Structure formats: C-alpha cells, structure tokens
Amino acid sequence: MKNIFYTFTTTHDGNLAFHVPDLKENVEENRRKLALKHNFNLDNLFYMNQTHGNNVQIVNKDSARLIEDCDGIITDEKGLTLMVMVADCIPMIFMDKSKGVIAAVHAGRNSTFQKIAGITAKKMINEFNCKPNDIEVILGPSIQKCCYEVNEELANIVKNSFGEEFVNKRFIDLQGINKMLLNEQGISSIRISNTCTKCSNKDYFSFRKDKNCGRFVGLVSIL
C-alpha cells in the first residue's frame, strides 16, 4: 500500500492562482509557504490552465508544470504534487493506494456535464490497471445544492441528461451527479464534503459571493 497525502487549503493559505486579480509575487509567496507547510517540493508542483472541459492528462516528472487546456491530471510517480484550483467548483481527489495512482480534477458545471469524473476513472482503470474497488474519491468543499441556482435551460439539461433527482426547482446537485458518474465506473468509496463554499461562512473562496476572489486548492501526492 502506498502512502498518499492530500489536503484542501483555506483562505488562510491565501490565493494560489495566477489567473485572478492578484499580484504574481503574492501567489508565488503563497505557494512557497504552502510547500513549506506541507513539505513538498515546489519544483514538482503540477497544475492546470483549467478551461471547464473534460481533458484529462497523465503527467510525469518530465511533463510541463503547467498543463494547458486541462481539467484533470493523473500520475503514478512519487514526489509529484498535483493541484486543482477552485472557488465553488468541486475539487476532486482520486487515489488508488494499492497501485499508487493519484489524480486531481476540476469538476465545475461544464466539466461535470462532460463527465470528467468518469473519464478520469476510466483512464486510471485502462492506463494503470486500477481496480474500481481500490479507487477512493474525495469531493472537497464546493457550492452545494442549497445554493447552486442556474437558469431554466441548464436545469433542464440536468433533468434530461442525468435525472430529475439532481434538480430542485432551479437548484442543481453537482455532487450527486459526480457520485453517480463514479458509481457507473464501479467506484463506491466516495467521500463528499458537506461544506458549501457559498453559504457555510467557512474559510473558502466563493466566486458566487465575490467575482474577484482568489482560489483555494486541492493537493495530492504519493509520498
């Protein structure tokens, strides 16, 4: 069994994304502090230019540290830290402790509609011979069905594509949809945070509360 570390940061760790209104030096300093706090090598931090799609890439020590046009990254190499940046979207961490395979996934509305959770699971199963029973998935703090209101058109897409149980008036349940997509791949070890980034008043950035907010992250690495 491999030792795997994962965590979700809070607003106390500061903004960790370059693509929001913040100084580059601030982000670099926040990432440096984060690496010290969790004892990982900042030179081996892999993150994505997240585009709300379903592109999932396998990375190794020779890959670019910033993966373009990507919303999921997978590795089986020790010592690489994978990072997903969010502020309401779901940060998903995949772990197979038996095979030693990890993934970090950005599951916002569009990526969820494009079934990124299932695509990630399939890649772990097909490319690394992971068994569905060995894959654990953690869905971190994110906007929940209590607060995720969308327009009528999007609510109808959810009803027609995934089922009426994931819609209440115009509020949609992204966590429930992702759980179903994982179940379809045979994955049952799923933990879902019940912290809503919008209404819980916990220390997480929320785009719905503040369009100029920073990003917190999910991190995962094989020790």
GUMARNU-46186 format. One record per residue (C-alpha): x, y, z; residue number from 1. Coordinates in pm, 1 decimal. Layout:
BEGIN
+----------+----------+----------+-------+
!        X !        Y !        Z ! vexse !
+----------+----------+----------+-------+
!        X !        Y !        Z !   NUM !
...
+----------+----------+----------+-------+
END
This chain:
BEGIN
+----------+----------+----------+-------+
!        X !        Y !        Z ! vexse !
+----------+----------+----------+-------+
!      0.0 !      0.0 !      0.0 !     1 !
!    132.9 !    342.5 !    -96.9 !     2 !
!    123.0 !    641.9 !    134.7 !     3 !
!    -73.7 !    921.5 !    -25.1 !     4 !
!   -110.6 !   1274.7 !    107.1 !     5 !
!   -395.5 !   1507.2 !     17.6 !     6 !
!   -540.1 !   1829.3 !    157.1 !     7 !
!   -766.7 !   2120.7 !     74.3 !     8 !
!   -639.8 !   2467.7 !    154.6 !     9 !
!   -844.5 !   2753.7 !    302.7 !    10 !
!   -846.0 !   3130.8 !    268.8 !    11 !
!   -580.0 !   3133.7 !    543.8 !    12 !
!   -337.0 !   2990.6 !    285.8 !    13 !
!   -415.3 !   3282.4 !     55.4 !    14 !
!   -488.7 !   3289.1 !   -315.1 !    15 !
!   -298.5 !   3019.0 !   -504.2 !    16 !
!   -398.2 !   3102.2 !   -863.9 !    17 !
!   -229.2 !   3334.7 !  -1111.4 !    18 !
!   -540.0 !   3389.3 !  -1326.2 !    19 !
!   -731.5 !   3603.5 !  -1073.6 !    20 !
!   -682.4 !   3969.5 !   -973.1 !    21 !
!   -370.6 !   3936.5 !   -757.9 !    22 !
!     -2.4 !   4014.5 !   -780.5 !    23 !
!    214.2 !   3738.1 !   -925.6 !    24 !
!    458.2 !   3778.9 !   -632.1 !    25 !
!    175.1 !   3721.5 !   -381.7 !    26 !
!     74.8 !   3395.8 !   -548.7 !    27 !
!    436.0 !   3277.6 !   -567.4 !    28 !
!    484.1 !   3355.7 !   -197.9 !    29 !
!    159.6 !   3176.4 !   -103.8 !    30 !
!    268.5 !   2869.2 !   -299.6 !    31 !
!    613.3 !   2879.0 !   -138.6 !    32 !
!    456.2 !   2890.3 !    209.2 !    33 !
!    220.4 !   2608.0 !    116.5 !    34 !
!    512.0 !   2388.9 !      4.2 !    35 !
!    687.1 !   2451.9 !    336.3 !    36 !
!    369.2 !   2386.5 !    535.3 !    37 !
!    303.7 !   2051.1 !    367.9 !    38 !
!    664.3 !   1957.7 !    299.3 !    39 !
!    654.1 !   1919.1 !    -78.6 !    40 !
!    894.4 !   2031.7 !   -349.7 !    41 !
!    755.5 !   2338.4 !   -525.9 !    42 !
!    955.9 !   2246.5 !   -836.7 !    43 !
!    743.1 !   1932.1 !   -862.8 !    44 !
!    404.9 !   2107.0 !   -837.5 !    45 !
!    180.5 !   2031.0 !  -1136.8 !    46 !
!   -124.7 !   2243.8 !  -1206.8 !    47 !
!   -357.4 !   2321.7 !  -1495.9 !    48 !
!   -485.7 !   2601.8 !  -1711.9 !    49 !
!   -838.6 !   2489.5 !  -1630.6 !    50 !
!  -1084.7 !   2550.1 !  -1913.2 !    51 !
!  -1405.8 !   2380.9 !  -1789.5 !    52 !
!  -1363.1 !   2092.5 !  -2031.7 !    53 !
!  -1301.7 !   1719.5 !  -1986.4 !    54 !
!   -939.5 !   1688.0 !  -2097.2 !    55 !
!   -753.6 !   1460.0 !  -1852.7 !    56 !
!   -376.5 !   1423.7 !  -1893.6 !    57 !
!   -123.1 !   1180.6 !  -1748.9 !    58 !
!    185.5 !   1359.9 !  -1614.7 !    59 !
!    533.9 !   1251.5 !  -1510.7 !    60 !
!    847.8 !   1427.5 !  -1388.0 !    61 !
!    930.9 !   1533.6 !  -1746.4 !    62 !
!    591.3 !   1696.6 !  -1812.6 !    63 !
!    538.3 !   2071.8 !  -1816.3 !    64 !
!    448.4 !   2201.6 !  -1469.9 !    65 !
!    155.5 !   2395.8 !  -1614.3 !    66 !
!    -66.1 !   2174.0 !  -1828.5 !    67 !
!   -258.4 !   2378.7 !  -2084.3 !    68 !
!   -630.2 !   2335.7 !  -2159.5 !    69 !
!   -678.3 !   2069.4 !  -1897.1 !    70 !
!   -913.7 !   1992.3 !  -1606.4 !    71 !
!   -769.8 !   1667.0 !  -1472.8 !    72 !
!   -419.3 !   1530.3 !  -1415.6 !    73 !
!   -310.3 !   1178.0 !  -1320.1 !    74 !
!     24.9 !   1033.3 !  -1215.2 !    75 !
!    177.2 !    720.3 !  -1064.4 !    76 !
!    511.2 !    885.5 !   -986.0 !    77 !
!    626.8 !    950.9 !   -632.1 !    78 !
!    712.4 !   1301.9 !   -521.2 !    79 !
!    495.1 !   1488.9 !   -771.2 !    80 !
!    226.1 !   1712.6 !   -622.3 !    81 !
!    -92.1 !   1759.0 !   -826.3 !    82 !
!   -301.8 !   2070.7 !   -770.8 !    83 !
!   -655.6 !   2173.5 !   -867.1 !    84 !
!   -773.9 !   2534.3 !   -813.9 !    85 !
!  -1134.5 !   2619.6 !   -721.6 !    86 !
!  -1377.6 !   2872.1 !   -577.3 !    87 !
!  -1719.9 !   2692.6 !   -584.7 !    88 !
!  -1633.3 !   2423.0 !   -843.1 !    89 !
!  -1566.9 !   2076.8 !   -698.6 !    90 !
!  -1202.8 !   1984.6 !   -631.0 !    91 !
!  -1186.7 !   1607.3 !   -676.7 !    92 !
!   -901.7 !   1391.3 !   -549.5 !    93 !
!   -866.9 !   1033.1 !   -679.6 !    94 !
!   -642.6 !    780.6 !   -501.2 !    95 !
!   -553.8 !    416.6 !   -560.1 !    96 !
!   -332.0 !    327.7 !   -263.8 !    97 !
!   -285.4 !    -27.3 !   -391.9 !    98 !
!   -140.7 !     67.2 !   -732.1 !    99 !
!     -6.2 !    406.8 !   -627.2 !   100 !
!   -203.2 !    624.4 !   -869.2 !   101 !
!   -348.1 !    969.4 !   -797.1 !   102 !
!   -547.3 !   1235.8 !   -979.1 !   103 !
!   -658.0 !   1595.0 !   -922.1 !   104 !
!   -970.1 !   1704.2 !  -1107.9 !   105 !
!  -1159.3 !   2030.6 !  -1157.2 !   106 !
!  -1529.3 !   1941.7 !  -1169.3 !   107 !
!  -1728.0 !   2257.2 !  -1231.3 !   108 !
!  -2064.2 !   2253.4 !  -1402.1 !   109 !
!  -1937.9 !   2216.9 !  -1760.9 !   110 !
!  -1675.2 !   1954.8 !  -1672.7 !   111 !
!  -1936.1 !   1762.4 !  -1474.5 !   112 !
!  -2180.5 !   1777.7 !  -1769.1 !   113 !
!  -1893.4 !   1645.0 !  -1986.5 !   114 !
!  -1846.6 !   1354.9 !  -1739.1 !   115 !
!  -1489.7 !   1431.7 !  -1635.5 !   116 !
!  -1521.5 !   1210.7 !  -1324.6 !   117 !
!  -1594.4 !    905.1 !  -1538.1 !   118 !
!  -1320.6 !    992.4 !  -1787.6 !   119 !
!  -1065.0 !   1017.7 !  -1505.4 !   120 !
!  -1175.5 !    687.1 !  -1354.9 !   121 !
!  -1157.1 !    513.3 !  -1694.5 !   122 !
!   -802.7 !    643.9 !  -1753.1 !   123 !
!   -690.8 !    513.6 !  -1413.5 !   124 !
!   -850.5 !    175.5 !  -1490.0 !   125 !
!   -733.3 !    146.1 !  -1853.1 !   126 !
!   -387.3 !    307.2 !  -1835.2 !   127 !
!   -277.4 !    194.3 !  -1488.9 !   128 !
!   -482.7 !   -122.3 !  -1436.4 !   129 !
!   -651.0 !     24.0 !  -1129.3 !   130 !
!   -943.5 !   -174.8 !   -993.2 !   131 !
!  -1261.1 !     30.4 !   -930.3 !   132 !
!  -1283.3 !   -116.2 !   -578.3 !   133 !
!   -938.6 !     25.7 !   -498.6 !   134 !
!  -1011.2 !    380.8 !   -614.5 !   135 !
!  -1110.8 !    630.3 !   -346.2 !   136 !
!  -1250.6 !    970.0 !   -443.7 !   137 !
!  -1284.2 !   1278.5 !   -225.1 !   138 !
!  -1502.3 !   1569.9 !   -330.9 !   139 !
!  -1379.4 !   1875.2 !   -143.0 !   140 !
!  -1564.4 !   2188.5 !    -26.2 !   141 !
!  -1769.0 !   2340.4 !   -309.8 !   142 !
!  -2101.3 !   2505.3 !   -382.6 !   143 !
!  -2381.0 !   2267.4 !   -283.3 !   144 !
!  -2737.6 !   2209.5 !   -398.6 !   145 !
!  -2859.9 !   2454.4 !   -132.6 !   146 !
!  -2700.9 !   2743.2 !   -324.9 !   147 !
!  -2624.5 !   2632.1 !   -679.2 !   148 !
!  -2906.6 !   2802.0 !   -868.8 !   149 !
!  -2891.3 !   2804.4 !  -1250.1 !   150 !
!  -3117.9 !   2917.3 !  -1532.4 !   151 !
!  -3411.4 !   2711.6 !  -1659.5 !   152 !
!  -3218.9 !   2587.2 !  -1962.9 !   153 !
!  -2935.0 !   2444.0 !  -1752.1 !   154 !
!  -3178.1 !   2293.4 !  -1501.7 !   155 !
!  -3349.7 !   2115.9 !  -1792.4 !   156 !
!  -3014.5 !   1987.0 !  -1923.4 !   157 !
!  -2955.8 !   1826.5 !  -1583.3 !   158 !
!  -3306.1 !   1674.3 !  -1576.5 !   159 !
!  -3276.5 !   1533.4 !  -1928.3 !   160 !
!  -2912.2 !   1421.7 !  -1911.9 !   161 !
!  -2880.9 !   1294.5 !  -1555.6 !   162 !
!  -3224.0 !   1271.9 !  -1391.9 !   163 !
!  -3484.3 !   1476.0 !  -1208.2 !   164 !
!  -3341.0 !   1377.3 !   -870.1 !   165 !
!  -3049.9 !   1616.4 !   -929.0 !   166 !
!  -3271.9 !   1923.2 !   -970.2 !   167 !
!  -3488.5 !   2107.9 !   -718.9 !   168 !
!  -3663.7 !   2395.2 !   -898.6 !   169 !
!  -3351.6 !   2561.7 !  -1044.8 !   170 !
!  -3100.6 !   2435.0 !   -787.3 !   171 !
!  -2874.3 !   2154.9 !   -911.3 !   172 !
!  -2677.3 !   1886.3 !   -728.8 !   173 !
!  -2332.5 !   1862.2 !   -890.5 !   174 !
!  -2204.2 !   1640.1 !   -609.7 !   175 !
!  -2484.6 !   1390.6 !   -668.5 !   176 !
!  -2419.3 !   1383.3 !  -1043.6 !   177 !
!  -2047.3 !   1319.0 !   -991.2 !   178 !
!  -2122.7 !   1043.5 !   -740.9 !   179 !
!  -2349.2 !    877.4 !   -996.8 !   180 !
!  -2081.8 !    906.9 !  -1269.0 !   181 !
!  -1827.8 !    741.0 !  -1036.7 !   182 !
!  -2075.6 !    467.9 !   -938.3 !   183 !
!  -2121.7 !    392.6 !  -1309.8 !   184 !
!  -1748.8 !    309.9 !  -1324.1 !   185 !
!  -1781.8 !     76.4 !  -1025.5 !   186 !
!  -1636.1 !    320.4 !   -771.2 !   187 !
!  -1815.1 !    317.0 !   -437.1 !   188 !
!  -1553.5 !    463.1 !   -199.0 !   189 !
!  -1660.9 !    826.9 !   -230.5 !   190 !
!  -1642.7 !   1094.6 !     37.2 !   191 !
!  -1825.1 !   1421.7 !    -21.8 !   192 !
!  -1763.7 !   1733.6 !    184.6 !   193 !
!  -2091.4 !   1886.4 !    301.7 !   194 !
!  -1931.6 !   2233.5 !    328.8 !   195 !
!  -2096.4 !   2478.6 !     90.2 !   196 !
!  -1842.7 !   2738.7 !    -16.8 !   197 !
!  -2117.7 !   2997.7 !    -69.0 !   198 !
!  -2332.0 !   2981.4 !    246.3 !   199 !
!  -2129.0 !   2799.4 !    514.7 !   200 !
!  -1921.6 !   3105.1 !    611.6 !   201 !
!  -1624.5 !   2868.9 !    634.9 !   202 !
!  -1283.0 !   2983.7 !    515.1 !   203 !
!  -1312.2 !   2906.9 !    142.8 !   204 !
!  -1320.6 !   3135.2 !   -159.1 !   205 !
!  -1654.8 !   3155.9 !   -341.7 !   206 !
!  -1690.7 !   3305.0 !   -690.3 !   207 !
!  -2066.1 !   3335.9 !   -638.6 !   208 !
!  -2001.3 !   3554.6 !   -332.4 !   209 !
!  -1715.8 !   3757.4 !   -480.6 !   210 !
!  -1628.0 !   3759.2 !   -851.5 !   211 !
!  -1277.6 !   3891.1 !   -770.1 !   212 !
!  -1197.2 !   3623.9 !   -512.7 !   213 !
!   -885.6 !   3408.1 !   -504.0 !   214 !
!   -869.6 !   3031.9 !   -542.5 !   215 !
!   -814.8 !   2762.0 !   -283.5 !   216 !
!   -674.9 !   2427.6 !   -393.3 !   217 !
!   -682.9 !   2052.5 !   -357.0 !   218 !
!   -339.9 !   1889.9 !   -339.8 !   219 !
!   -243.5 !   1523.4 !   -369.9 !   220 !
!     90.5 !   1342.2 !   -386.4 !   221 !
!    239.5 !    994.2 !   -345.1 !   222 !
!    489.8 !   1000.5 !    -60.8 !   223 !
+----------+----------+----------+-------+
END
